[in-house]
Amino acid sequence: MKVALVTGAAQGVGFATAKLFAKTGHHVVMTDLQNIEAQANSLMASGAKVTALSGDISSESFVLELAQKIASEHGAADILVNNAGISLIQSAEKTTIEQWQKIMAINLTGPFLLCREMGKQMLARGRGNIVNVASIAGLHGVIDRAAYNASKHGLIGLTRTLAAEWGGRGVRVNAVCPGWIKTEMDVADQGSGAYSDDDIVNRVPMARFAKPEDVATAIAFLAQDDSFINGASLPVDGGWVADASWDALRLKSREPARIP
């Protein structure tokens, strides 16, 4: 049975990804900063093999503990999904060093530590797949998110570097870059008054938010066996980064076509 390690698995994309891997017969190792026993139990109730461990992925000691547990019980993970992350909506000039360091610790240092430790195990076995959950904010700039944008740009850079270093040794490394998703984090961000549903729906060519399951499906696609995809940063955004139109033109394109 293949083993998939998913971070930030308590909710949103992480939980959707854990459910998908469980459904496809993987032993899922779930980790999150918050307690995840209830989520793990819900998957086990359907017959899934699950291991749950709560902790801080930006802590090297926790990552080492997690790596040791996986090594002793499974030898290595077959799949690592670096999904855990936090957001910050704050103008650059008002971003404190404490805020900057917290974002970098969770969004970039944690994934690096997990890639390093899980990667060692995968390299020793000569196979493995890593999928980092970045963002379209890692492909473009988004106002009032200097720390978040920088962390996601860094995660894409880490993805490309590890893909180059490890691809020839059997370990592929890719990233997904979601657009706006209807998750608990989105509810918190919208609650600050940063944007409305219409702001997102009107900007996305497919005219809706992403769902956690949309991203989970893309993660599973990149993590499948015998793929030649390595070092990719796959947008899962309904066409956001492909569309350079202005809003009025985009909205006009949604009108029913008039056939003479």
Phi and psi restraints in degrees (value plus and minus 20) as a CYANA .aco file:
   2 LYS   PHI     -95.9   -55.9
   2 LYS   PSI     130.5   170.5
   3 VAL   PHI    -132.1   -92.1
   3 VAL   PSI     108.5   148.5
   4 ALA   PHI    -139.9   -99.9
   4 ALA   PSI     101.1   141.1
   5 LEU   PHI    -117.2   -77.2
   5 LEU   PSI     103.2   143.2
   6 VAL   PHI    -143.5  -103.5
   6 VAL   PSI     102.3   142.3
   7 THR   PHI    -114.7   -74.7
   7 THR   PSI     138.9   178.9
   8 GLY   PHI      40.5    80.5
   8 GLY   PSI      20.6    60.6
   9 ALA   PHI    -109.1   -69.1
   9 ALA   PSI     -15.5    24.5
  10 ALA   PHI     -96.2   -56.2
  10 ALA   PSI     -42.8    -2.8
  11 GLN   PHI    -180.1  -140.1
  11 GLN   PSI     155.9   195.9
  12 GLY   PHI      35.1    75.1
  12 GLY   PSI    -156.7  -116.7
  13 VAL   PHI     -80.9   -40.9
  13 VAL   PSI     -59.1   -19.1
  14 GLY   PHI     -81.6   -41.6
  14 GLY   PSI     -65.6   -25.6
  15 PHE   PHI     -90.1   -50.1
  15 PHE   PSI     -59.1   -19.1
  16 ALA   PHI     -81.5   -41.5
  16 ALA   PSI     -58.5   -18.5
  17 THR   PHI     -89.1   -49.1
  17 THR   PSI     -63.4   -23.4
  18 ALA   PHI     -79.4   -39.4
  18 ALA   PSI     -62.8   -22.8
  19 LYS   PHI     -82.5   -42.5
  19 LYS   PSI     -61.8   -21.8
  20 LEU   PHI     -86.0   -46.0
  20 LEU   PSI     -63.9   -23.9
  21 PHE   PHI     -86.8   -46.8
  21 PHE   PSI     -57.2   -17.2
  22 ALA   PHI     -82.8   -42.8
  22 ALA   PSI     -61.7   -21.7
  23 LYS   PHI     -84.3   -44.3
  23 LYS   PSI     -51.0   -11.0
  24 THR   PHI    -114.0   -74.0
  24 THR   PSI      -3.6    36.4
  25 GLY   PHI      69.5   109.5
  25 GLY   PSI      -5.7    34.3
  26 HIS   PHI    -104.9   -64.9
  26 HIS   PSI     132.5   172.5
  27 HIS   PHI    -102.4   -62.4
  27 HIS   PSI      97.6   137.6
  28 VAL   PHI    -120.2   -80.2
  28 VAL   PSI     104.8   144.8
  29 VAL   PHI    -120.0   -80.0
  29 VAL   PSI      94.4   134.4
  30 MET   PHI    -124.6   -84.6
  30 MET   PSI     115.0   155.0
  31 THR   PHI    -159.1  -119.1
  31 THR   PSI     129.3   169.3
  32 ASP   PHI    -183.0  -143.0
  32 ASP   PSI     139.4   179.4
  33 LEU   PHI     -87.1   -47.1
  33 LEU   PSI     -55.3   -15.3
  34 GLN   PHI    -109.5   -69.5
  34 GLN   PSI     146.1   186.1
  35 ASN   PHI     -83.9   -43.9
  35 ASN   PSI     112.9   152.9
  36 ILE   PHI    -143.5  -103.5
  36 ILE   PSI       0.3    40.3
  37 GLU   PHI     -82.0   -42.0
  37 GLU   PSI     -60.9   -20.9
  38 ALA   PHI     -83.4   -43.4
  38 ALA   PSI     -62.5   -22.5
  39 GLN   PHI     -86.3   -46.3
  39 GLN   PSI     -62.4   -22.4
  40 ALA   PHI     -83.2   -43.2
  40 ALA   PSI     -62.5   -22.5
  41 ASN   PHI     -83.1   -43.1
  41 ASN   PSI     -55.9   -15.9
  42 SER   PHI     -85.2   -45.2
  42 SER   PSI     -53.8   -13.8
  43 LEU   PHI     -96.2   -56.2
  43 LEU   PSI     -60.0   -20.0
  44 MET   PHI     -85.5   -45.5
  44 MET   PSI     -48.7    -8.7
  45 ALA   PHI     -83.3   -43.3
  45 ALA   PSI     -44.0    -4.0
  46 SER   PHI    -114.4   -74.4
  46 SER   PSI     -12.0    28.0
  47 GLY   PHI      77.5   117.5
  47 GLY   PSI     -15.2    24.8
  48 ALA   PHI     -96.3   -56.3
  48 ALA   PSI     131.6   171.6
  49 LYS   PHI    -111.0   -71.0
  49 LYS   PSI      99.0   139.0
  50 VAL   PHI    -157.5  -117.5
  50 VAL   PSI     119.6   159.6
  51 THR   PHI    -141.7  -101.7
  51 THR   PSI     112.5   152.5
  52 ALA   PHI    -141.3  -101.3
  52 ALA   PSI     114.6   154.6
  53 LEU   PHI    -166.2  -126.2
  53 LEU   PSI     100.5   140.5
  54 SER   PHI    -110.7   -70.7
  54 SER   PSI     121.5   161.5
  55 GLY   PHI     152.4   192.4
  55 GLY   PSI     155.4   195.4
  56 ASP   PHI    -118.6   -78.6
  56 ASP   PSI      92.6   132.6
  57 ILE   PHI     -88.5   -48.5
  57 ILE   PSI     -35.0     5.0
  58 SER   PHI    -103.8   -63.8
  58 SER   PSI     -23.1    16.9
  59 SER   PHI    -112.6   -72.6
  59 SER   PSI      99.3   139.3
  60 GLU   PHI     -81.0   -41.0
  60 GLU   PSI     -57.3   -17.3
  61 SER   PHI     -85.1   -45.1
  61 SER   PSI     -58.4   -18.4
  62 PHE   PHI     -87.2   -47.2
  62 PHE   PSI     -62.6   -22.6
  63 VAL   PHI     -82.7   -42.7
  63 VAL   PSI     -60.5   -20.5
  64 LEU   PHI     -84.1   -44.1
  64 LEU   PSI     -60.2   -20.2
  65 GLU   PHI     -82.7   -42.7
  65 GLU   PSI     -63.7   -23.7
  66 LEU   PHI     -83.8   -43.8
  66 LEU   PSI     -63.6   -23.6
  67 ALA   PHI     -82.7   -42.7
  67 ALA   PSI     -60.6   -20.6
  68 GLN   PHI     -85.5   -45.5
  68 GLN   PSI     -60.1   -20.1
  69 LYS   PHI     -83.1   -43.1
  69 LYS   PSI     -64.9   -24.9
  70 ILE   PHI     -86.2   -46.2
  70 ILE   PSI     -61.2   -21.2
  71 ALA   PHI     -82.5   -42.5
  71 ALA   PSI     -62.6   -22.6
  72 SER   PHI     -92.9   -52.9
  72 SER   PSI     -51.6   -11.6
  73 GLU   PHI    -115.5   -75.5
  73 GLU   PSI     -47.3    -7.3
  74 HIS   PHI    -153.4  -113.4
  74 HIS   PSI     -30.3     9.7
  75 GLY   PHI      67.8   107.8
  75 GLY   PSI     -69.5   -29.5
  76 ALA   PHI    -189.7  -149.7
  76 ALA   PSI     139.3   179.3
  77 ALA   PHI    -102.4   -62.4
  77 ALA   PSI     124.3   164.3
  78 ASP   PHI    -102.4   -62.4
  78 ASP   PSI     -51.9   -11.9
  79 ILE   PHI    -156.2  -116.2
  79 ILE   PSI     114.8   154.8
  80 LEU   PHI    -139.9   -99.9
  80 LEU   PSI     105.5   145.5
  81 VAL   PHI    -135.4   -95.4
  81 VAL   PSI      87.8   127.8
  82 ASN   PHI    -106.4   -66.4
  82 ASN   PSI      66.4   106.4
  83 ASN   PHI    -121.5   -81.5
  83 ASN   PSI     -48.6    -8.6
  84 ALA   PHI     -76.0   -36.0
  84 ALA   PSI     115.7   155.7
  85 GLY   PHI    -190.4  -150.4
  85 GLY   PSI     140.8   180.8
  86 ILE   PHI    -152.3  -112.3
  86 ILE   PSI     138.7   178.7
  87 SER   PHI    -133.0   -93.0
  87 SER   PSI     143.7   183.7
  88 LEU   PHI    -169.5  -129.5
  88 LEU   PSI      99.6   139.6
  89 ILE   PHI    -123.6   -83.6
  89 ILE   PSI      84.4   124.4
  90 GLN   PHI    -181.4  -141.4
  90 GLN   PSI     115.2   155.2
  91 SER   PHI     -84.1   -44.1
  91 SER   PSI     132.3   172.3
  92 ALA   PHI     -78.3   -38.3
  92 ALA   PSI     -61.2   -21.2
  93 GLU   PHI     -91.7   -51.7
  93 GLU   PSI     -34.8     5.2
  94 LYS   PHI    -126.2   -86.2
  94 LYS   PSI     -20.2    19.8
  95 THR   PHI     -95.6   -55.6
  95 THR   PSI     102.2   142.2
  96 THR   PHI    -103.1   -63.1
  96 THR   PSI     141.6   181.6
  97 ILE   PHI     -84.5   -44.5
  97 ILE   PSI     -53.0   -13.0
  98 GLU   PHI     -85.4   -45.4
  98 GLU   PSI     -62.1   -22.1
  99 GLN   PHI     -84.2   -44.2
  99 GLN   PSI     -65.0   -25.0
 100 TRP   PHI     -78.3   -38.3
 100 TRP   PSI     -68.0   -28.0
 101 GLN   PHI     -87.0   -47.0
 101 GLN   PSI     -55.0   -15.0
 102 LYS   PHI     -85.8   -45.8
 102 LYS   PSI     -64.9   -24.9
 103 ILE   PHI     -80.5   -40.5
 103 ILE   PSI     -67.1   -27.1
 104 MET   PHI     -84.8   -44.8
 104 MET   PSI     -57.5   -17.5
 105 ALA   PHI     -81.7   -41.7
 105 ALA   PSI     -67.2   -27.2
 106 ILE   PHI     -99.3   -59.3
 106 ILE   PSI     -64.1   -24.1
 107 ASN   PHI    -104.8   -64.8
 107 ASN   PSI     -40.7    -0.7
 108 LEU   PHI    -149.6  -109.6
 108 LEU   PSI     -67.9   -27.9
 109 THR   PHI     -85.4   -45.4
 109 THR   PSI     -64.1   -24.1
 110 GLY   PHI     -77.8   -37.8
 110 GLY   PSI     -72.4   -32.4
 111 PRO   PHI     -77.7   -37.7
 111 PRO   PSI     -57.8   -17.8
 112 PHE   PHI     -81.3   -41.3
 112 PHE   PSI     -67.3   -27.3
 113 LEU   PHI     -79.9   -39.9
 113 LEU   PSI     -63.2   -23.2
 114 LEU   PHI     -88.0   -48.0
 114 LEU   PSI     -61.3   -21.3
 115 CYS   PHI     -80.9   -40.9
 115 CYS   PSI     -62.8   -22.8
 116 ARG   PHI     -81.8   -41.8
 116 ARG   PSI     -70.3   -30.3
 117 GLU   PHI     -96.2   -56.2
 117 GLU   PSI     -64.6   -24.6
 118 MET   PHI     -88.6   -48.6
 118 MET   PSI     -56.1   -16.1
 119 GLY   PHI     -81.8   -41.8
 119 GLY   PSI     -58.6   -18.6
 120 LYS   PHI     -77.8   -37.8
 120 LYS   PSI     -64.2   -24.2
 121 GLN   PHI     -87.7   -47.7
 121 GLN   PSI     -62.3   -22.3
 122 MET   PHI     -84.3   -44.3
 122 MET   PSI     -63.4   -23.4
 123 LEU   PHI     -83.6   -43.6
 123 LEU   PSI     -58.2   -18.2
 124 ALA   PHI     -83.7   -43.7
 124 ALA   PSI     -49.3    -9.3
 125 ARG   PHI    -113.8   -73.8
 125 ARG   PSI     -35.6     4.4
 126 GLY   PHI      63.5   103.5
 126 GLY   PSI      -2.1    37.9
 127 ARG   PHI    -183.0  -143.0
 127 ARG   PSI     135.2   175.2
 128 GLY   PHI     138.9   178.9
 128 GLY   PSI     140.6   180.6
 129 ASN   PHI    -153.4  -113.4
 129 ASN   PSI     112.3   152.3
 130 ILE   PHI    -141.2  -101.2
 130 ILE   PSI     111.3   151.3
 131 VAL   PHI    -144.7  -104.7
 131 VAL   PSI      98.5   138.5
 132 ASN   PHI    -116.7   -76.7
 132 ASN   PSI     113.5   153.5
 133 VAL   PHI    -111.9   -71.9
 133 VAL   PSI      80.8   120.8
 134 ALA   PHI    -113.8   -73.8
 134 ALA   PSI    -147.7  -107.7
 135 SER   PHI    -196.3  -156.3
 135 SER   PSI     138.9   178.9
 136 ILE   PHI     -84.4   -44.4
 136 ILE   PSI     -37.6     2.4
 137 ALA   PHI     -92.1   -52.1
 137 ALA   PSI     -28.2    11.8
 138 GLY   PHI    -112.0   -72.0
 138 GLY   PSI     -27.6    12.4
 139 LEU   PHI    -126.4   -86.4
 139 LEU   PSI     -45.1    -5.1
 140 HIS   PHI    -159.9  -119.9
 140 HIS   PSI     150.0   190.0
 141 GLY   PHI    -110.0   -70.0
 141 GLY   PSI     120.7   160.7
 142 VAL   PHI    -145.9  -105.9
 142 VAL   PSI     106.7   146.7
 143 ILE   PHI     -77.2   -37.2
 143 ILE   PSI     123.8   163.8
 144 ASP   PHI      47.7    87.7
 144 ASP   PSI       7.7    47.7
 145 ARG   PHI    -161.5  -121.5
 145 ARG   PSI      22.9    62.9
 146 ALA   PHI     -77.2   -37.2
 146 ALA   PSI     -67.7   -27.7
 147 ALA   PHI     -87.8   -47.8
 147 ALA   PSI     -65.9   -25.9
 148 TYR   PHI     -82.2   -42.2
 148 TYR   PSI     -68.1   -28.1
 149 ASN   PHI     -77.9   -37.9
 149 ASN   PSI     -66.1   -26.1
 150 ALA   PHI     -82.7   -42.7
 150 ALA   PSI     -59.0   -19.0
 151 SER   PHI     -85.9   -45.9
 151 SER   PSI     -58.4   -18.4
 152 LYS   PHI     -96.9   -56.9
 152 LYS   PSI     -54.9   -14.9
 153 HIS   PHI     -80.6   -40.6
 153 HIS   PSI     -61.3   -21.3
 154 GLY   PHI     -84.1   -44.1
 154 GLY   PSI     -57.5   -17.5
 155 LEU   PHI     -86.4   -46.4
 155 LEU   PSI     -57.6   -17.6
 156 ILE   PHI     -87.2   -47.2
 156 ILE   PSI     -59.4   -19.4
 157 GLY   PHI     -82.2   -42.2
 157 GLY   PSI     -61.3   -21.3
 158 LEU   PHI     -82.4   -42.4
 158 LEU   PSI     -63.0   -23.0
 159 THR   PHI     -76.7   -36.7
 159 THR   PSI     -68.3   -28.3
 160 ARG   PHI     -86.5   -46.5
 160 ARG   PSI     -59.5   -19.5
 161 THR   PHI     -86.2   -46.2
 161 THR   PSI     -65.9   -25.9
 162 LEU   PHI     -87.5   -47.5
 162 LEU   PSI     -54.3   -14.3
 163 ALA   PHI     -80.5   -40.5
 163 ALA   PSI     -60.7   -20.7
 164 ALA   PHI     -89.1   -49.1
 164 ALA   PSI     -60.8   -20.8
 165 GLU   PHI     -93.0   -53.0
 165 GLU   PSI     -58.9   -18.9
 166 TRP   PHI    -126.9   -86.9
 166 TRP   PSI     -33.8     6.2
 167 GLY   PHI     -77.4   -37.4
 167 GLY   PSI     -58.9   -18.9
 168 GLY   PHI     -95.9   -55.9
 168 GLY   PSI     -23.7    16.3
 169 ARG   PHI    -134.6   -94.6
 169 ARG   PSI      -4.0    36.0
 170 GLY   PHI      75.5   115.5
 170 GLY   PSI     -18.4    21.6
 171 VAL   PHI    -135.5   -95.5
 171 VAL   PSI      97.0   137.0
 172 ARG   PHI    -114.6   -74.6
 172 ARG   PSI     124.6   164.6
 173 VAL   PHI    -153.3  -113.3
 173 VAL   PSI     102.8   142.8
 174 ASN   PHI    -156.1  -116.1
 174 ASN   PSI     152.8   192.8
 175 ALA   PHI    -155.9  -115.9
 175 ALA   PSI     128.7   168.7
 176 VAL   PHI    -126.6   -86.6
 176 VAL   PSI     127.1   167.1
 177 CYS   PHI    -145.7  -105.7
 177 CYS   PSI      64.8   104.8
 178 PRO   PHI     -90.5   -50.5
 178 PRO   PSI     133.9   173.9
 179 GLY   PHI    -106.4   -66.4
 179 GLY   PSI    -171.8  -131.8
 180 TRP   PHI     -93.4   -53.4
 180 TRP   PSI     113.3   153.3
 181 ILE   PHI    -142.2  -102.2
 181 ILE   PSI     123.6   163.6
 182 LYS   PHI     -98.9   -58.9
 182 LYS   PSI      70.8   110.8
 183 THR   PHI    -153.3  -113.3
 183 THR   PSI     158.8   198.8
 184 GLU   PHI     -80.3   -40.3
 184 GLU   PSI     -55.1   -15.1
 185 MET   PHI     -86.5   -46.5
 185 MET   PSI     -57.2   -17.2
 186 ASP   PHI     -84.9   -44.9
 186 ASP   PSI     -60.9   -20.9
 187 VAL   PHI     -79.0   -39.0
 187 VAL   PSI     -62.3   -22.3
 188 ALA   PHI     -86.1   -46.1
 188 ALA   PSI     -62.9   -22.9
 189 ASP   PHI     -85.6   -45.6
 189 ASP   PSI     -61.9   -21.9
 190 GLN   PHI     -86.5   -46.5
 190 GLN   PSI     -53.8   -13.8
 191 GLY   PHI     -81.7   -41.7
 191 GLY   PSI     -43.0    -3.0
 192 SER   PHI     -99.6   -59.6
 192 SER   PSI     -24.8    15.2
 193 GLY   PHI      63.4   103.4
 193 GLY   PSI      -4.9    35.1
 194 ALA   PHI     -90.6   -50.6
 194 ALA   PSI     -52.5   -12.5
 195 TYR   PHI    -184.4  -144.4
 195 TYR   PSI     147.5   187.5
 196 SER   PHI    -136.1   -96.1
 196 SER   PSI     150.5   190.5
 197 ASP   PHI     -77.2   -37.2
 197 ASP   PSI     -62.6   -22.6
 198 ASP   PHI     -82.5   -42.5
 198 ASP   PSI     -54.6   -14.6
 199 ASP   PHI     -77.1   -37.1
 199 ASP   PSI     -60.3   -20.3
 200 ILE   PHI    -101.6   -61.6
 200 ILE   PSI     -69.7   -29.7
 201 VAL   PHI     -79.4   -39.4
 201 VAL   PSI     -60.7   -20.7
 202 ASN   PHI     -90.2   -50.2
 202 ASN   PSI     -43.1    -3.1
 203 ARG   PHI    -107.8   -67.8
 203 ARG   PSI     -46.6    -6.6
 204 VAL   PHI    -107.6   -67.6
 204 VAL   PSI     104.1   144.1
 205 PRO   PHI     -74.3   -34.3
 205 PRO   PSI     -53.0   -13.0
 206 MET   PHI    -103.2   -63.2
 206 MET   PSI     -19.7    20.3
 207 ALA   PHI      42.8    82.8
 207 ALA   PSI      16.8    56.8
 208 ARG   PHI    -182.0  -142.0
 208 ARG   PSI     143.1   183.1
 209 PHE   PHI     -88.3   -48.3
 209 PHE   PSI     136.5   176.5
 210 ALA   PHI     -92.3   -52.3
 210 ALA   PSI     136.8   176.8
 211 LYS   PHI    -125.9   -85.9
 211 LYS   PSI     131.7   171.7
 212 PRO   PHI     -72.2   -32.2
 212 PRO   PSI     -55.8   -15.8
 213 GLU   PHI     -86.2   -46.2
 213 GLU   PSI     -50.6   -10.6
 214 ASP   PHI     -80.1   -40.1
 214 ASP   PSI     -62.5   -22.5
 215 VAL   PHI     -94.5   -54.5
 215 VAL   PSI     -60.4   -20.4
 216 ALA   PHI     -78.5   -38.5
 216 ALA   PSI     -60.9   -20.9
 217 THR   PHI     -83.3   -43.3
 217 THR   PSI     -60.6   -20.6
 218 ALA   PHI     -86.4   -46.4
 218 ALA   PSI     -58.8   -18.8
 219 ILE   PHI     -81.6   -41.6
 219 ILE   PSI     -66.6   -26.6
 220 ALA   PHI     -82.7   -42.7
 220 ALA   PSI     -56.9   -16.9
 221 PHE   PHI     -81.0   -41.0
 221 PHE   PSI     -66.3   -26.3
 222 LEU   PHI     -89.2   -49.2
 222 LEU   PSI     -46.6    -6.6
 223 ALA   PHI    -111.0   -71.0
 223 ALA   PSI     -18.3    21.7
 224 GLN   PHI     -89.6   -49.6
 224 GLN   PSI     135.7   175.7
 225 ASP   PHI     -89.6   -49.6
 225 ASP   PSI     137.8   177.8
 226 ASP   PHI      39.8    79.8
 226 ASP   PSI      10.0    50.0
 227 SER   PHI    -113.4   -73.4
 227 SER   PSI     132.0   172.0
 228 PHE   PHI    -123.4   -83.4
 228 PHE   PSI      -9.7    30.3
 229 ILE   PHI    -105.4   -65.4
 229 ILE   PSI     103.6   143.6
 230 ASN   PHI    -171.6  -131.6
 230 ASN   PSI     109.0   149.0
 231 GLY   PHI      61.0   101.0
 231 GLY   PSI      -6.2    33.8
 232 ALA   PHI    -103.7   -63.7
 232 ALA   PSI     132.4   172.4
 233 SER   PHI    -143.8  -103.8
 233 SER   PSI      76.0   116.0
 234 LEU   PHI    -109.8   -69.8
 234 LEU   PSI      93.2   133.2
 235 PRO   PHI     -87.2   -47.2
 235 PRO   PSI     114.3   154.3
 236 VAL   PHI    -145.0  -105.0
 236 VAL   PSI      55.4    95.4
 237 ASP   PHI    -159.2  -119.2
 237 ASP   PSI      -8.8    31.2
 238 GLY   PHI      46.0    86.0
 238 GLY   PSI      -2.9    37.1
 239 GLY   PHI      78.5   118.5
 239 GLY   PSI     -11.8    28.2
 240 TRP   PHI     -72.3   -32.3
 240 TRP   PSI     -75.3   -35.3
 241 VAL   PHI     -95.5   -55.5
 241 VAL   PSI     -33.5     6.5
 242 ALA   PHI    -103.0   -63.0
 242 ALA   PSI     -38.7     1.3
 243 ASP   PHI    -123.0   -83.0
 243 ASP   PSI      93.1   133.1
 244 ALA   PHI    -121.2   -81.2
 244 ALA   PSI      -5.6    34.4
 245 SER   PHI     -91.9   -51.9
 245 SER   PSI     140.3   180.3
 246 TRP   PHI    -109.0   -69.0
 246 TRP   PSI     141.7   181.7
 247 ASP   PHI     -77.5   -37.5
 247 ASP   PSI     -64.0   -24.0
 248 ALA   PHI     -81.5   -41.5
 248 ALA   PSI     -59.7   -19.7
 249 LEU   PHI     -88.2   -48.2
 249 LEU   PSI     -60.8   -20.8
 250 ARG   PHI     -83.5   -43.5
 250 ARG   PSI     -65.5   -25.5
 251 LEU   PHI     -87.0   -47.0
 251 LEU   PSI     -54.8   -14.8
 252 LYS   PHI     -83.4   -43.4
 252 LYS   PSI     -53.4   -13.4
 253 SER   PHI     -87.0   -47.0
 253 SER   PSI     -35.7     4.3
 254 ARG   PHI    -106.7   -66.7
 254 ARG   PSI     -27.3    12.7
 255 GLU   PHI     -90.8   -50.8
 255 GLU   PSI     125.2   165.2
 256 PRO   PHI     -77.7   -37.7
 256 PRO   PSI     118.3   158.3
 257 ALA   PHI     -86.7   -46.7
 257 ALA   PSI     118.5   158.5
 258 ARG   PHI    -118.0   -78.0
 258 ARG   PSI      93.3   133.3
 259 ILE   PHI    -117.3   -77.3
 259 ILE   PSI      99.2   139.2
